Amino acid sequence: MKPTVFLSLALTLGLTGNAQAANFAVITAPPTILNLLVLGLGIAGIAIGFQVLNVLKGGYLSRAWQIFVAGFVVLVFSQIAVLLPTFEIVNLPNWVAPGLTVLWVGTLFYGIFETKRVLA
């Protein structure tokens, strides 16, 4: 199939869909921007945690850092659970985001407990 015919068909099929404009007032609201910032910091925490795990290479603190990385993964999922209903992508139950946040705090405290246990 020629590229121009394929492009024409793709554009025709794309134009028949129901397009909706983004709600920029919701996206630029301060709580949403803060949630996006926390999401970005959580992803950075995962990346830094993997770098620390690579340096530790199975040392005494590697288990604690594995728990910290798992906590950052839960943090990222909790922020995604907050942002999905905000952007009107998926309507999640009201308990999902706070539940994931409680799980994140629990993993953070468990990582601190493991670190304290190893260093004491």
The first five atom37 places (N, CA, C, CB, O) and aatype in JSON, in Angstrom:
{
  "aatype": [12, 11, 14, 16, 19, 13, 10, 15, 10, 0, 10, 16, 10, 7, 10, 16, 7, 2, 0, 5, 0, 0, 2, 13, 0, 19, 9, 16, 0, 14, 14, 16, 9, 10, 2, 10, 10, 19, 10, 7, 10, 7, 9, 0, 7, 9, 0, 9, 7, 13, 5, 19, 10, 2, 19, 10, 11, 7, 7, 18, 10, 15, 1, 0, 17, 5, 9, 13, 19, 0, 7, 13, 19, 19, 10, 19, 13, 15, 5, 9, 0, 19, 10, 10, 14, 16, 13, 6, 9, 19, 2, 10, 14, 2, 17, 19, 0, 14, 7, 10, 16, 19, 10, 17, 19, 7, 16, 10, 13, 18, 7, 9, 13, 6, 16, 11, 1, 19, 10, 0],
  "atom_mask": [
    [1, 1, 1, 1, 1],
    [1, 1, 1, 1, 1],
    [1, 1, 1, 1, 1],
    [1, 1, 1, 1, 1],
    [1, 1, 1, 1, 1],
    [1, 1, 1, 1, 1],
    [1, 1, 1, 1, 1],
    [1, 1, 1, 1, 1],
    [1, 1, 1, 1, 1],
    [1, 1, 1, 1, 1],
    [1, 1, 1, 1, 1],
    [1, 1, 1, 1, 1],
    [1, 1, 1, 1, 1],
    [1, 1, 1, 0, 1],
    [1, 1, 1, 1, 1],
    [1, 1, 1, 1, 1],
    [1, 1, 1, 0, 1],
    [1, 1, 1, 1, 1],
    [1, 1, 1, 1, 1],
    [1, 1, 1, 1, 1],
    [1, 1, 1, 1, 1],
    [1, 1, 1, 1, 1],
    [1, 1, 1, 1, 1],
    [1, 1, 1, 1, 1],
    [1, 1, 1, 1, 1],
    [1, 1, 1, 1, 1],
    [1, 1, 1, 1, 1],
    [1, 1, 1, 1, 1],
    [1, 1, 1, 1, 1],
    [1, 1, 1, 1, 1],
    [1, 1, 1, 1, 1],
    [1, 1, 1, 1, 1],
    [1, 1, 1, 1, 1],
    [1, 1, 1, 1, 1],
    [1, 1, 1, 1, 1],
    [1, 1, 1, 1, 1],
    [1, 1, 1, 1, 1],
    [1, 1, 1, 1, 1],
    [1, 1, 1, 1, 1],
    [1, 1, 1, 0, 1],
    [1, 1, 1, 1, 1],
    [1, 1, 1, 0, 1],
    [1, 1, 1, 1, 1],
    [1, 1, 1, 1, 1],
    [1, 1, 1, 0, 1],
    [1, 1, 1, 1, 1],
    [1, 1, 1, 1, 1],
    [1, 1, 1, 1, 1],
    [1, 1, 1, 0, 1],
    [1, 1, 1, 1, 1],
    [1, 1, 1, 1, 1],
    [1, 1, 1, 1, 1],
    [1, 1, 1, 1, 1],
    [1, 1, 1, 1, 1],
    [1, 1, 1, 1, 1],
    [1, 1, 1, 1, 1],
    [1, 1, 1, 1, 1],
    [1, 1, 1, 0, 1],
    [1, 1, 1, 0, 1],
    [1, 1, 1, 1, 1],
    [1, 1, 1, 1, 1],
    [1, 1, 1, 1, 1],
    [1, 1, 1, 1, 1],
    [1, 1, 1, 1, 1],
    [1, 1, 1, 1, 1],
    [1, 1, 1, 1, 1],
    [1, 1, 1, 1, 1],
    [1, 1, 1, 1, 1],
    [1, 1, 1, 1, 1],
    [1, 1, 1, 1, 1],
    [1, 1, 1, 0, 1],
    [1, 1, 1, 1, 1],
    [1, 1, 1, 1, 1],
    [1, 1, 1, 1, 1],
    [1, 1, 1, 1, 1],
    [1, 1, 1, 1, 1],
    [1, 1, 1, 1, 1],
    [1, 1, 1, 1, 1],
    [1, 1, 1, 1, 1],
    [1, 1, 1, 1, 1],
    [1, 1, 1, 1, 1],
    [1, 1, 1, 1, 1],
    [1, 1, 1, 1, 1],
    [1, 1, 1, 1, 1],
    [1, 1, 1, 1, 1],
    [1, 1, 1, 1, 1],
    [1, 1, 1, 1, 1],
    [1, 1, 1, 1, 1],
    [1, 1, 1, 1, 1],
    [1, 1, 1, 1, 1],
    [1, 1, 1, 1, 1],
    [1, 1, 1, 1, 1],
    [1, 1, 1, 1, 1],
    [1, 1, 1, 1, 1],
    [1, 1, 1, 1, 1],
    [1, 1, 1, 1, 1],
    [1, 1, 1, 1, 1],
    [1, 1, 1, 1, 1],
    [1, 1, 1, 0, 1],
    [1, 1, 1, 1, 1],
    [1, 1, 1, 1, 1],
    [1, 1, 1, 1, 1],
    [1, 1, 1, 1, 1],
    [1, 1, 1, 1, 1],
    [1, 1, 1, 1, 1],
    [1, 1, 1, 0, 1],
    [1, 1, 1, 1, 1],
    [1, 1, 1, 1, 1],
    [1, 1, 1, 1, 1],
    [1, 1, 1, 1, 1],
    [1, 1, 1, 0, 1],
    [1, 1, 1, 1, 1],
    [1, 1, 1, 1, 1],
    [1, 1, 1, 1, 1],
    [1, 1, 1, 1, 1],
    [1, 1, 1, 1, 1],
    [1, 1, 1, 1, 1],
    [1, 1, 1, 1, 1],
    [1, 1, 1, 1, 1],
    [1, 1, 1, 1, 1]
  ],
  "atom_positions": [
    [[0.85, -1.17, 0.0], [0.0, 0.0, 0.0], [0.9, 1.24, 0.0], [-0.97, 0.0, 1.23], [1.88, 1.3, 0.74]],
    [[0.56, 2.18, -0.81], [1.37, 3.39, -0.9], [1.25, 4.2, 0.4], [0.93, 4.25, -2.13], [0.21, 4.19, 1.06]],
    [[2.32, 4.89, 0.73], [2.29, 5.67, 1.99], [1.21, 6.76, 2.0], [3.64, 6.31, 2.23], [0.64, 7.04, 3.05]],
    [[0.93, 7.37, 0.86], [-0.08, 8.42, 0.84], [-1.47, 7.86, 1.06], [-0.02, 9.19, -0.48], [-2.3, 8.48, 1.73]],
    [[-1.74, 6.68, 0.5], [-3.05, 6.05, 0.7], [-3.19, 5.65, 2.17], [-3.24, 4.81, -0.23], [-4.23, 5.86, 2.79]],
    [[-2.13, 5.06, 2.71], [-2.17, 4.65, 4.11], [-2.35, 5.85, 5.03], [-0.89, 3.89, 4.47], [-3.13, 5.79, 5.99]],
    [[-1.64, 6.94, 4.77], [-1.77, 8.15, 5.57], [-3.17, 8.73, 5.46], [-0.74, 9.19, 5.13], [-3.74, 9.18, 6.46]],
    [[-3.74, 8.71, 4.26], [-5.1, 9.22, 4.08], [-6.11, 8.4, 4.86], [-5.47, 9.23, 2.59], [-7.01, 8.95, 5.49]],
    [[-5.96, 7.06, 4.8], [-6.88, 6.21, 5.55], [-6.72, 6.41, 7.06], [-6.66, 4.73, 5.19], [-7.71, 6.46, 7.79]],
    [[-5.49, 6.54, 7.51], [-5.26, 6.73, 8.94], [-5.85, 8.06, 9.42], [-3.76, 6.68, 9.24], [-6.46, 8.11, 10.49]],
    [[-5.68, 9.11, 8.65], [-6.24, 10.4, 9.04], [-7.75, 10.38, 9.0], [-5.72, 11.5, 8.13], [-8.4, 10.99, 9.85]],
    [[-8.32, 9.7, 8.02], [-9.77, 9.61, 7.93], [-10.34, 8.85, 9.11], [-10.19, 8.94, 6.61], [-11.35, 9.26, 9.69]],
    [[-9.71, 7.75, 9.47], [-10.19, 6.99, 10.63], [-9.97, 7.76, 11.92], [-9.49, 5.63, 10.7], [-10.78, 7.68, 12.84]],
    [[-8.88, 8.52, 12.0], [-8.61, 9.31, 13.19], [-9.58, 10.46, 13.36], [0.0, 0.0, 0.0], [-9.92, 10.83, 14.48]],
    [[-10.04, 11.04, 12.25], [-10.95, 12.17, 12.33], [-12.37, 11.76, 12.66], [-10.95, 12.93, 11.03], [-13.17, 12.59, 13.08]],
    [[-12.71, 10.48, 12.48], [-14.07, 10.04, 12.78], [-14.28, 9.8, 14.26], [-14.38, 8.79, 12.01], [-15.43, 9.64, 14.68]],
    [[-13.21, 9.77, 15.07], [-13.34, 9.56, 16.5], [-13.91, 10.78, 17.19], [0.0, 0.0, 0.0], [-14.0, 11.86, 16.61]],
    [[-14.28, 10.59, 18.44], [-14.85, 11.67, 19.23], [-13.73, 12.34, 20.02], [-15.97, 11.14, 20.19], [-13.26, 11.79, 21.01]],
    [[-13.3, 13.49, 19.6], [-12.21, 14.2, 20.26], [-12.77, 15.13, 21.33], [-11.36, 14.99, 19.24], [-13.79, 15.78, 21.14]],
    [[-12.06, 15.17, 22.47], [-12.45, 16.06, 23.54], [-11.23, 16.87, 23.96], [-13.05, 15.28, 24.75], [-10.11, 16.35, 23.99]],
    [[-11.45, 18.11, 24.26], [-10.34, 18.97, 24.65], [-9.93, 18.67, 26.08], [-10.72, 20.47, 24.51], [-10.75, 18.26, 26.9]],
    [[-8.65, 18.87, 26.37], [-8.14, 18.67, 27.73], [-8.65, 19.79, 28.63], [-6.6, 18.62, 27.74], [-8.78, 20.94, 28.19]],
    [[-8.91, 19.46, 29.85], [-9.37, 20.43, 30.83], [-8.13, 21.04, 31.5], [-10.34, 19.77, 31.88], [-7.67, 20.54, 32.53]],
    [[-7.61, 22.12, 30.92], [-6.38, 22.72, 31.41], [-6.54, 23.37, 32.78], [-5.88, 23.74, 30.42], [-5.56, 23.53, 33.5]],
    [[-7.77, 23.73, 33.14], [-7.98, 24.31, 34.46], [-7.72, 23.28, 35.55], [-9.41, 24.87, 34.58], [-7.19, 23.61, 36.61]],
    [[-8.09, 22.03, 35.29], [-7.85, 20.97, 36.27], [-6.37, 20.58, 36.28], [-8.72, 19.73, 35.95], [-5.81, 20.33, 37.34]],
    [[-5.75, 20.53, 35.1], [-4.36, 20.11, 35.01], [-3.43, 21.12, 35.68], [-3.95, 19.92, 33.55], [-2.45, 20.74, 36.3]],
    [[-3.74, 22.39, 35.56], [-2.86, 23.42, 36.12], [-3.26, 23.84, 37.53], [-2.86, 24.63, 35.22], [-2.67, 24.78, 38.07]],
    [[-4.23, 23.18, 38.14], [-4.6, 23.49, 39.52], [-3.44, 23.1, 40.45], [-5.92, 22.75, 39.93], [-2.76, 22.11, 40.19]],
    [[-3.21, 23.86, 41.51], [-2.08, 23.58, 42.4], [-2.04, 22.15, 42.97], [-2.09, 24.55, 43.52], [-0.96, 21.57, 43.03]],
    [[-3.17, 21.56, 43.41], [-3.06, 20.18, 43.91], [-2.62, 19.19, 42.84], [-4.39, 19.74, 44.49], [-1.88, 18.25, 43.12]],
    [[-3.08, 19.39, 41.62], [-2.7, 18.48, 40.54], [-1.23, 18.63, 40.19], [-3.56, 18.72, 39.31], [-0.54, 17.64, 39.95]],
    [[-0.75, 19.86, 40.17], [0.67, 20.08, 39.89], [1.51, 19.49, 41.0], [0.97, 21.59, 39.72], [2.58, 18.93, 40.74]],
    [[1.05, 19.6, 42.25], [1.78, 19.0, 43.37], [1.8, 17.48, 43.25], [1.14, 19.43, 44.71], [2.82, 16.85, 43.52]],
    [[0.67, 16.88, 42.85], [0.64, 15.44, 42.65], [1.58, 15.02, 41.52], [-0.78, 14.97, 42.35], [2.23, 13.98, 41.62]],
    [[1.64, 15.79, 40.46], [2.57, 15.49, 39.37], [4.02, 15.62, 39.84], [2.32, 16.42, 38.18], [4.87, 14.84, 39.43]],
    [[4.29, 16.61, 40.69], [5.63, 16.78, 41.24], [6.02, 15.6, 42.12], [5.72, 18.08, 42.04], [7.14, 15.09, 42.03]],
    [[5.1, 15.15, 42.98], [5.37, 14.0, 43.83], [5.56, 12.74, 42.98], [4.22, 13.8, 44.85], [6.39, 11.89, 43.31]],
    [[4.8, 12.61, 41.9], [4.97, 11.48, 40.99], [6.37, 11.49, 40.37], [3.91, 11.52, 39.88], [7.03, 10.46, 40.3]],
    [[6.81, 12.65, 39.94], [8.16, 12.77, 39.38], [9.23, 12.47, 40.4], [0.0, 0.0, 0.0], [10.22, 11.81, 40.08]],
    [[9.05, 12.96, 41.63], [10.03, 12.68, 42.68], [10.03, 11.2, 43.07], [9.73, 13.54, 43.92], [11.07, 10.65, 43.43]],
    [[8.87, 10.56, 43.0], [8.8, 9.13, 43.27], [9.55, 8.32, 42.22], [0.0, 0.0, 0.0], [10.24, 7.36, 42.55]],
    [[9.42, 8.72, 40.96], [10.16, 8.05, 39.88], [11.66, 8.29, 40.06], [9.69, 8.56, 38.49], [12.46, 7.38, 39.85]],
    [[12.03, 9.5, 40.46], [13.45, 9.77, 40.73], [13.94, 8.95, 41.92], [13.67, 11.28, 41.0], [15.08, 8.49, 41.91]],
    [[13.1, 8.77, 42.92], [13.48, 7.93, 44.07], [13.7, 6.49, 43.68], [0.0, 0.0, 0.0], [14.6, 5.83, 44.2]],
    [[12.89, 5.98, 42.75], [13.1, 4.61, 42.26], [14.44, 4.51, 41.53], [11.94, 4.18, 41.32], [15.19, 3.57, 41.74]],
    [[14.72, 5.49, 40.68], [15.98, 5.46, 39.92], [17.19, 5.54, 40.86], [16.02, 6.62, 38.9], [18.16, 4.8, 40.69]],
    [[17.14, 6.43, 41.84], [18.25, 6.56, 42.79], [18.37, 5.32, 43.66], [18.06, 7.81, 43.67], [19.47, 4.88, 43.98]],
    [[17.23, 4.74, 44.03], [17.26, 3.52, 44.83], [17.91, 2.36, 44.09], [0.0, 0.0, 0.0], [18.66, 1.59, 44.68]],
    [[17.63, 2.24, 42.78], [18.29, 1.19, 42.0], [19.79, 1.44, 41.89], [17.66, 1.09, 40.61], [20.58, 0.49, 41.88]],
    [[20.18, 2.7, 41.79], [21.61, 3.0, 41.76], [22.28, 2.64, 43.08], [21.84, 4.48, 41.44], [23.39, 2.1, 43.09]],
    [[21.63, 2.92, 44.19], [22.18, 2.57, 45.5], [22.25, 1.05, 45.64], [21.33, 3.18, 46.64], [23.23, 0.52, 46.16]],
    [[21.21, 0.34, 45.18], [21.23, -1.12, 45.23], [22.36, -1.69, 44.39], [19.89, -1.69, 44.76], [22.97, -2.69, 44.75]],
    [[22.64, -1.04, 43.26], [23.73, -1.49, 42.41], [25.08, -1.3, 43.12], [23.72, -0.74, 41.07], [25.98, -2.13, 42.96]],
    [[25.21, -0.24, 43.89], [26.45, 0.01, 44.63], [26.59, -0.96, 45.8], [26.49, 1.47, 45.13], [27.68, -1.45, 46.08]],
    [[25.48, -1.25, 46.49], [25.53, -2.12, 47.65], [25.86, -3.57, 47.28], [24.21, -2.07, 48.4], [26.61, -4.24, 47.99]],
    [[25.31, -4.06, 46.2], [25.57, -5.4, 45.67], [25.42, -6.49, 46.72], [26.96, -5.47, 45.07], [26.34, -7.29, 46.93]],
    [[24.29, -6.53, 47.37], [24.02, -7.6, 48.32], [24.64, -7.42, 49.68], [0.0, 0.0, 0.0], [24.82, -8.4, 50.41]],
    [[24.95, -6.2, 50.06], [25.51, -5.94, 51.39], [24.44, -6.0, 52.47], [0.0, 0.0, 0.0], [23.31, -6.42, 52.22]],
    [[24.81, -5.58, 53.65], [23.89, -5.65, 54.78], [22.67, -4.73, 54.59], [24.62, -5.28, 56.07], [21.57, -5.06, 55.03]],
    [[22.87, -3.6, 53.96], [21.77, -2.64, 53.79], [20.96, -2.87, 52.52], [22.32, -1.25, 53.78], [20.04, -2.1, 52.24]],
    [[21.27, -3.89, 51.76], [20.55, -4.06, 50.49], [19.08, -4.39, 50.71], [21.21, -5.17, 49.65], [18.23, -3.95, 49.95]],
    [[18.76, -5.17, 51.76], [17.36, -5.48, 52.03], [16.58, -4.22, 52.38], [17.24, -6.5, 53.17], [15.45, -4.04, 51.91]],
    [[17.17, -3.35, 53.18], [16.49, -2.1, 53.54], [16.25, -1.25, 52.3], [17.31, -1.31, 54.57], [15.18, -0.66, 52.15]],
    [[17.24, -1.19, 51.4], [17.06, -0.38, 50.2], [16.08, -1.02, 49.22], [18.38, -0.16, 49.51], [15.42, -0.31, 48.46]],
    [[15.97, -2.34, 49.23], [14.93, -2.98, 48.43], [13.54, -2.59, 48.94], [15.1, -4.52, 48.46], [12.62, -2.37, 48.16]],
    [[13.42, -2.49, 50.26], [12.15, -2.06, 50.84], [11.88, -0.6, 50.5], [12.16, -2.26, 52.38], [10.74, -0.24, 50.21]],
    [[12.91, 0.24, 50.52], [12.72, 1.65, 50.14], [12.28, 1.77, 48.68], [14.02, 2.44, 50.37], [11.4, 2.56, 48.37]],
    [[12.9, 0.99, 47.79], [12.5, 1.04, 46.38], [11.06, 0.56, 46.22], [13.45, 0.17, 45.51], [10.3, 1.14, 45.45]],
    [[10.69, -0.49, 46.95], [9.3, -0.95, 46.9], [8.35, 0.13, 47.41], [9.13, -2.24, 47.74], [7.25, 0.3, 46.88]],
    [[8.78, 0.87, 48.43], [7.96, 1.97, 48.93], [7.79, 3.07, 47.9], [0.0, 0.0, 0.0], [6.71, 3.64, 47.76]],
    [[8.87, 3.38, 47.16], [8.75, 4.39, 46.12], [7.84, 3.91, 44.98], [10.13, 4.75, 45.57], [7.14, 4.71, 44.37]],
    [[7.86, 2.62, 44.69], [6.95, 2.08, 43.67], [5.5, 2.24, 44.13], [7.26, 0.57, 43.39], [4.64, 2.62, 43.34]],
    [[5.24, 1.96, 45.4], [3.89, 2.14, 45.94], [3.5, 3.62, 45.92], [3.79, 1.58, 47.38], [2.35, 3.96, 45.65]],
    [[4.47, 4.51, 46.21], [4.2, 5.95, 46.13], [3.81, 6.36, 44.71], [5.44, 6.75, 46.58], [2.87, 7.14, 44.53]],
    [[4.51, 5.84, 43.72], [4.19, 6.17, 42.33], [2.79, 5.67, 41.98], [5.23, 5.56, 41.36], [2.01, 6.38, 41.34]],
    [[2.46, 4.45, 42.42], [1.12, 3.93, 42.14], [0.04, 4.73, 42.85], [1.02, 2.46, 42.55], [-1.05, 4.92, 42.31]],
    [[0.33, 5.2, 44.07], [-0.67, 6.0, 44.78], [-0.89, 7.35, 44.09], [-0.23, 6.23, 46.24], [-2.02, 7.83, 44.04]],
    [[0.17, 7.94, 43.56], [-0.01, 9.21, 42.85], [-0.73, 9.0, 41.53], [1.35, 9.88, 42.61], [-1.52, 9.85, 41.11]],
    [[-0.47, 7.89, 40.87], [-1.21, 7.57, 39.65], [-2.69, 7.37, 39.98], [-0.63, 6.31, 38.95], [-3.57, 7.78, 39.23]],
    [[-2.96, 6.71, 41.12], [-4.35, 6.51, 41.54], [-5.04, 7.82, 41.87], [-4.42, 5.57, 42.74], [-6.26, 7.93, 41.75]],
    [[-4.28, 8.83, 42.29], [-4.86, 10.15, 42.55], [-5.09, 10.89, 41.23], [-3.93, 10.99, 43.48], [-6.11, 11.56, 41.06]],
    [[-4.15, 10.75, 40.29], [-4.21, 11.53, 39.05], [-5.2, 10.97, 38.02], [-2.84, 11.6, 38.44], [-5.75, 11.73, 37.22]],
    [[-5.43, 9.67, 38.02], [-6.34, 9.09, 37.02], [-7.76, 9.67, 37.11], [-6.4, 7.59, 37.19], [-8.31, 10.06, 36.09]],
    [[-8.36, 9.75, 38.31], [-9.68, 10.4, 38.36], [-9.62, 11.91, 38.1], [-10.33, 10.15, 39.71], [-10.58, 12.48, 37.59]],
    [[-8.5, 12.54, 38.44], [-8.38, 13.98, 38.21], [-8.39, 14.29, 36.72], [-7.09, 14.52, 38.85], [-9.03, 15.25, 36.28]],
    [[-7.68, 13.47, 35.94], [-7.65, 13.66, 34.49], [-8.84, 13.01, 33.8], [-6.37, 13.11, 33.93], [-8.92, 13.02, 32.57]],
    [[-9.76, 12.44, 34.58], [-10.98, 11.8, 34.09], [-10.66, 10.66, 33.12], [-11.88, 12.82, 33.42], [-11.32, 10.51, 32.09]],
    [[-9.64, 9.87, 33.46], [-9.28, 8.71, 32.66], [-10.01, 7.48, 33.18], [-7.76, 8.47, 32.66], [-10.67, 6.77, 32.42]],
    [[-9.89, 7.23, 34.48], [-10.52, 6.09, 35.13], [-11.13, 6.58, 36.43], [-9.5, 4.92, 35.37], [-10.53, 7.4, 37.13]],
    [[-12.3, 6.08, 36.74], [-12.95, 6.45, 37.99], [-12.69, 5.33, 39.0], [-14.48, 6.69, 37.79], [-13.32, 4.28, 38.94]],
    [[-11.77, 5.58, 39.92], [-11.41, 4.59, 40.93], [-12.22, 4.81, 42.2], [-9.9, 4.66, 41.24], [-12.7, 5.92, 42.44]],
    [[-12.38, 3.76, 43.01], [-13.03, 3.96, 44.31], [-12.24, 4.94, 45.18], [-13.19, 2.61, 45.05], [-11.04, 5.11, 45.0]],
    [[-12.93, 5.56, 46.1], [-12.3, 6.6, 46.93], [-11.24, 6.06, 47.88], [-13.36, 7.32, 47.72], [-10.42, 6.84, 48.36]],
    [[-11.24, 4.78, 48.18], [-10.32, 4.22, 49.16], [-8.98, 3.8, 48.56], [-10.97, 3.05, 49.82], [-8.06, 3.49, 49.32]],
    [[-8.84, 3.78, 47.24], [-7.63, 3.24, 46.61], [-6.41, 4.13, 46.9], [-7.83, 3.11, 45.1], [-5.39, 3.63, 47.37]],
    [[-6.51, 5.41, 46.63], [-5.36, 6.3, 46.81], [-4.94, 6.41, 48.28], [-5.69, 7.69, 46.28], [-3.75, 6.3, 48.56]],
    [[-5.86, 6.62, 49.24], [-5.42, 6.65, 50.64], [-4.88, 5.31, 51.12], [-6.57, 7.07, 51.54], [-3.94, 5.27, 51.92]],
    [[-5.44, 4.22, 50.63], [-4.94, 2.91, 51.0], [-3.51, 2.69, 50.53], [0.0, 0.0, 0.0], [-2.68, 2.16, 51.26]],
    [[-3.22, 3.11, 49.29], [-1.86, 3.0, 48.78], [-0.91, 3.94, 49.53], [-1.84, 3.3, 47.27], [0.26, 3.61, 49.72]],
    [[-1.4, 5.08, 49.94], [-0.57, 6.01, 50.7], [-0.22, 5.42, 52.07], [-1.28, 7.37, 50.87], [0.91, 5.56, 52.53]],
    [[-1.18, 4.78, 52.71], [-0.91, 4.12, 53.99], [0.09, 2.98, 53.79], [-2.22, 3.58, 54.63], [0.99, 2.79, 54.62]],
    [[-0.05, 2.24, 52.71], [0.9, 1.16, 52.41], [2.3, 1.72, 52.15], [0.42, 0.36, 51.2], [3.29, 1.12, 52.55]],
    [[2.37, 2.88, 51.48], [3.66, 3.52, 51.23], [4.33, 3.93, 52.54], [3.49, 4.74, 50.32], [5.52, 3.69, 52.74]],
    [[3.58, 4.54, 53.43], [4.14, 4.97, 54.71], [4.58, 3.75, 55.52], [3.11, 5.8, 55.51], [5.6, 3.79, 56.21]],
    [[3.81, 2.67, 55.44], [4.2, 1.44, 56.13], [5.5, 0.87, 55.61], [0.0, 0.0, 0.0], [6.35, 0.43, 56.39]],
    [[5.68, 0.85, 54.3], [6.95, 0.35, 53.75], [8.11, 1.28, 54.09], [6.83, 0.18, 52.22], [9.23, 0.82, 54.31]],
    [[7.84, 2.58, 54.12], [8.89, 3.53, 54.51], [9.35, 3.26, 55.94], [8.39, 4.98, 54.36], [10.55, 3.2, 56.21]],
    [[8.4, 3.1, 56.86], [8.76, 2.83, 58.26], [9.44, 1.47, 58.4], [7.52, 2.88, 59.15], [10.36, 1.33, 59.21]],
    [[9.02, 0.48, 57.63], [9.66, -0.82, 57.7], [11.1, -0.75, 57.17], [8.85, -1.87, 56.91], [11.99, -1.41, 57.7]],
    [[11.32, 0.05, 56.12], [12.67, 0.25, 55.62], [13.55, 0.94, 56.64], [0.0, 0.0, 0.0], [14.72, 0.6, 56.8]],
    [[12.99, 1.92, 57.35], [13.75, 2.6, 58.41], [14.04, 1.62, 59.54], [12.98, 3.82, 58.95], [15.14, 1.64, 60.1]],
    [[13.08, 0.78, 59.89], [13.28, -0.22, 60.93], [14.39, -1.2, 60.54], [11.98, -0.98, 61.2], [15.23, -1.54, 61.37]],
    [[14.39, -1.65, 59.29], [15.44, -2.56, 58.82], [16.82, -1.9, 58.86], [15.13, -3.04, 57.4], [17.81, -2.51, 59.24]],
    [[16.86, -0.62, 58.44], [18.13, 0.11, 58.48], [18.62, 0.24, 59.92], [17.97, 1.5, 57.84], [19.81, 0.04, 60.18]],
    [[17.73, 0.57, 60.84], [18.1, 0.7, 62.25], [18.57, -0.64, 62.81], [16.9, 1.24, 63.08], [19.51, -0.68, 63.6]],
    [[17.92, -1.71, 62.41], [18.3, -3.04, 62.89], [19.71, -3.42, 62.43], [17.29, -4.09, 62.42], [20.49, -4.01, 63.19]],
    [[20.03, -3.09, 61.17], [21.34, -3.44, 60.63], [22.43, -2.57, 61.25], [21.36, -3.29, 59.09], [23.51, -3.06, 61.58]],
    [[22.15, -1.29, 61.41], [23.18, -0.36, 61.9], [23.36, -0.41, 63.42], [22.84, 1.05, 61.48], [24.36, 0.09, 63.93]],
    [[22.4, -0.99, 64.13], [22.52, -1.02, 65.6], [23.39, -2.15, 66.08], [21.15, -1.14, 66.24], [23.58, -2.31, 67.29]]
  ]
}
